[in-house]
Amino acid sequence: MALPWQVHAERPSDSFKDPVWTVGATDWSENDKNNQAVILQETTQKLAELDKKSAELDKANDKVDQALRDMQEVQAQSSKQNLALMKSFTEQTQNTNQILGAMQKTLAMVTKAVGANANNATPATDTKPADQATDKQ
């Protein structure tokens, strides 16, 4: 139902066949799809909707950007930790190799010393001849 013109501060012009109050233009205009005021009002409403969507998209993009920055920070920390672990692992491997080398040298020296002692020692033998044990019988 159309509201009477008295609701508005001014009366529409008598030249309008079907006057409508355009909120965006805050004035009376002809109710026609080709009317510039109506087109302007619709365009203004669409622009306002697009601005709202653009603001929502900007907020979503900000969240994505923050998530990417957080992920990059985590990756950087992970890389630092991996580098520290690899450095520690390399040092431990080098220490282990040095210890194994020292153990091999010690084992070689012990083996050489045992071998030399075995060649210099005279074997303990029974001084009783085997014939004496059988003669008593």
SULWO-V10910 format. One record per residue. N is the residue number from 0. PHI is phi in whole degrees, 0 to 359 (999 if undefined). Layout:
# SULWO-V10910
N_PHI / N_PHI
This chain:
# SULWO-V10910
0_999 / 1_284 / 2_278 / 3_291 / 4_296 / 5_294 / 6_293 / 7_262 / 8_289 / 9_226 / 10_271 / 11_292 / 12_294 / 13_289 / 14_284 / 15_282 / 16_281 / 17_224 / 18_285 / 19_226 / 20_274 / 21_264 / 22_293 / 23_296 / 24_267 / 25_47 / 26_200 / 27_277 / 28_211 / 29_283 / 30_280 / 31_217 / 32_294 / 33_266 / 34_290 / 35_296 / 36_295 / 37_292 / 38_297 / 39_296 / 40_296 / 41_297 / 42_296 / 43_298 / 44_296 / 45_294 / 46_296 / 47_296 / 48_296 / 49_295 / 50_298 / 51_296 / 52_296 / 53_296 / 54_296 / 55_297 / 56_294 / 57_299 / 58_296 / 59_296 / 60_296 / 61_298 / 62_296 / 63_295 / 64_299 / 65_295 / 66_296 / 67_295 / 68_297 / 69_298 / 70_295 / 71_295 / 72_294 / 73_297 / 74_296 / 75_295 / 76_295 / 77_297 / 78_297 / 79_297 / 80_296 / 81_297 / 82_297 / 83_296 / 84_295 / 85_294 / 86_297 / 87_297 / 88_298 / 89_297 / 90_297 / 91_296 / 92_297 / 93_296 / 94_298 / 95_297 / 96_297 / 97_295 / 98_297 / 99_297 / 100_297 / 101_295 / 102_294 / 103_295 / 104_296 / 105_297 / 106_298 / 107_295 / 108_293 / 109_295 / 110_297 / 111_294 / 112_293 / 113_294 / 114_295 / 115_292 / 116_293 / 117_291 / 118_285 / 119_279 / 120_281 / 121_269 / 122_290 / 123_284 / 124_237 / 125_283 / 126_282 / 127_280 / 128_290 / 129_293 / 130_291 / 131_295 / 132_292 / 133_277 / 134_289 / 135_294 / 136_280
